[in-house]
Amino acid sequence: MPGLDADMWLVSKGATLRYPHPGGPDERRRRFEEVYAANCGPILGYVLRRTGNPDDAADVIAETFLTAWRRLDSVPPGDQGRLWLYGVARRVLANHRRGERRRIAATGRLRAELAARYQPPEYTAELAEIAAAFRSLPEPDRELLALIGWEGLDHGQVAAVLGCSRNAVRIRLHRARRRFAGALASRQAMPSPAPVHVAHGDYA
Amino acid sequence: MNQIRRISPVSDADAARLVSGDAFADLAGQIVATPVLEHPAHRSAFPRATSPRARRWFLGAPVAGVAAAAIIAAGVIVFHGRPAPARPAAGASHPAAVPSFGPAGTAAQLVDYATLAAAAGPAFNPGPHQWIYTDVLQATSSAGTGGYLKGAPAGRLEQQAWTRADYQEYAYLKNGKLVIVASNLPRSAKTGQAAAPAPFGWPPVSYAYLNSLPASPARLMAVIRDNLSRQPDPIGAEGTGNVGVFNAVQALMQNVVLPPRLLAALYGVLARDPVVHFERSVTDLAGRTGVGFSTVQEGYLKEQIVINPRTYAYMGYVDVAVRAHSSTGLDGTVHFRKGQILGWQALLGSGIVQHPGQLP
């Protein structure tokens, strides 16, 4: 839809745009259910890839969609709505990372279900090295690479989520890739970890 | 990028499988059953209902407001001889009235919920030529005021005012007409522009400065302690240590309409200040019940900040003597009895508007 990229950029800068929907409460509920059904999987994937903790993921999911429900007029239609939700989830996750967590009563069942069904990945030695190199990057690099590699977004969509220009994404992506390649190369050049003998017979 | 994809902790297929469970349908049902609050940022799109209250615009010099008191030269003061009617707990037009995440019954909940609500709400970053509207109800006493109430808080003074966000102008209504006056805050010799006000313990608090402050309570507390240490004048016990942190936070809340993100961080500062206590129930001057933070100073004066437990907005303050006390100064000796209210103020509404005279 023409203009929505520009709209998302404005939203990422703090603007509040409205996409009013006709009809009453039933229509509002129907629209939310459409947004929820279309985006629940991708947003859960986005959150789990960044927390790996089912409890936190349940809370972040609930907060994200509760925000969408309360600000439904601000949720753009179509695929742009997913970018909007990524932006909300990103802010809620940032609060969790700062230790500002909260537990929501409504998510008790969701937490239990996710805990029972989510299996964290088991990496081979090679993948563990790649993951360690990735984790060694600064958070902005990780987020940029993850939005493209894990969420499959293009440069324009990443710009909308991060609130910067496409050109900035291009430049930052180039640098992030270079740092990732450097981190990977330095890890592969390192010898295998081995116990180091130190004084008093202890091992460090 | 292929290597990044290989370490994705969850595939899209796995995520789709996970959301197929009943719990996700259950969550959707609970979300749509949640009441939707009108978002303040959306209000301008709708015609505002006219009410008797909306037409009653008053003006007065804020008794305790550093910012506005420093700007205003004169005004019309309206006294109400009886207590104001009780008002609903939800602040009608405060910018912090973002979606509620539930009633806050503890300090930790208040900090968490206010932080989440601020993250979910719009940024509070007024442009230099936008205006900040405030509607303040202040207790007065026929026995006089002088930094505190000298008698019963029998009077009420309501003040509605507009301050331009860059602090260059101030506005009020006089005989139904809007009067705009230039700021009388100190001006820069270089630019001729009025400086932002500097509440107790703070440098000039422009909105650019306020929005640059850290969101982390620990880091914000460090900033406050550093600011206090840089105060140019001797500021005594009330400006040092943990009490100084409380007083600086309270001074900022009393005098500036704060971005919700900063307000949430300030609650976090108070929650970790060892001399500050969380209050589960505090009644403000307008009869609204809130939660709050308090501290007792000089062994007798309990200062309480009142906060809306559902919108997490600042509601005002209550100062009360918790034991009898006599204070001797250059102006003689005053005696306070236990339970005497020494200061009481309620913020009835506030927000960003485009023009003076406009309501949020």
Chai-1 contact restraints between the chains, C-beta under 6 A:
chainA,res_idxA,chainB,res_idxB,connection_type,confidence,min_distance_angstrom,max_distance_angstrom,comment,restraint_id
A,G14,B,A123,contact,1.0,0.0,6.0,A-B,restraint_1
A,T16,B,A41,contact,1.0,0.0,6.0,A-B,restraint_2
A,T16,B,P122,contact,1.0,0.0,6.0,A-B,restraint_3
A,R29,B,V32,contact,1.0,0.0,6.0,A-B,restraint_4
A,F32,B,V32,contact,1.0,0.0,6.0,A-B,restraint_5
A,Y36,B,A28,contact,1.0,0.0,6.0,A-B,restraint_6
A,C40,B,V19,contact,1.0,0.0,6.0,A-B,restraint_7
A,C40,B,F24,contact,1.0,0.0,6.0,A-B,restraint_8
A,G41,B,A15,contact,1.0,0.0,6.0,A-B,restraint_9
A,G41,B,A16,contact,1.0,0.0,6.0,A-B,restraint_10
A,G41,B,V19,contact,1.0,0.0,6.0,A-B,restraint_11
A,L44,B,A15,contact,1.0,0.0,6.0,A-B,restraint_12
A,L44,B,V19,contact,1.0,0.0,6.0,A-B,restraint_13
A,G45,B,V10,contact,1.0,0.0,6.0,A-B,restraint_14
A,G45,B,D12,contact,1.0,0.0,6.0,A-B,restraint_15
A,G45,B,A15,contact,1.0,0.0,6.0,A-B,restraint_16
A,L48,B,V10,contact,1.0,0.0,6.0,A-B,restraint_17
A,R49,B,P9,contact,1.0,0.0,6.0,A-B,restraint_18
A,R49,B,V10,contact,1.0,0.0,6.0,A-B,restraint_19
A,G52,B,P9,contact,1.0,0.0,6.0,A-B,restraint_20
A,F65,B,I31,contact,1.0,0.0,6.0,A-B,restraint_21
A,L66,B,I31,contact,1.0,0.0,6.0,A-B,restraint_22
A,T67,B,A120,contact,1.0,0.0,6.0,A-B,restraint_23
A,W69,B,I31,contact,1.0,0.0,6.0,A-B,restraint_24
A,R70,B,V36,contact,1.0,0.0,6.0,A-B,restraint_25
A,R70,B,P99,contact,1.0,0.0,6.0,A-B,restraint_26
A,R91,B,A119,contact,1.0,0.0,6.0,A-B,restraint_27
A,N95,B,T115,contact,1.0,0.0,6.0,A-B,restraint_28
A,N95,B,A119,contact,1.0,0.0,6.0,A-B,restraint_29
A,E100,B,D112,contact,1.0,0.0,6.0,A-B,restraint_30
A,E100,B,T115,contact,1.0,0.0,6.0,A-B,restraint_31
A,R102,B,D112,contact,1.0,0.0,6.0,A-B,restraint_32
A,A106,B,Q30,contact,1.0,0.0,6.0,A-B,restraint_33
A,R109,B,A23,contact,1.0,0.0,6.0,A-B,restraint_34
A,R109,B,D26,contact,1.0,0.0,6.0,A-B,restraint_35
A,L110,B,A23,contact,1.0,0.0,6.0,A-B,restraint_36
A,L110,B,L27,contact,1.0,0.0,6.0,A-B,restraint_37
A,E113,B,G21,contact,1.0,0.0,6.0,A-B,restraint_38
A,E113,B,A23,contact,1.0,0.0,6.0,A-B,restraint_39
A,R117,B,L18,contact,1.0,0.0,6.0,A-B,restraint_40
A,P121,B,P9,contact,1.0,0.0,6.0,A-B,restraint_41
A,L127,B,I7,contact,1.0,0.0,6.0,A-B,restraint_42
A,I130,B,Q3,contact,1.0,0.0,6.0,A-B,restraint_43
A,I130,B,I7,contact,1.0,0.0,6.0,A-B,restraint_44
A,A131,B,I7,contact,1.0,0.0,6.0,A-B,restraint_45
A,L145,B,I4,contact,1.0,0.0,6.0,A-B,restraint_46
A,G149,B,M1,contact,1.0,0.0,6.0,A-B,restraint_47
A,G149,B,I4,contact,1.0,0.0,6.0,A-B,restraint_48
A,G149,B,R5,contact,1.0,0.0,6.0,A-B,restraint_49
A,W150,B,S8,contact,1.0,0.0,6.0,A-B,restraint_50
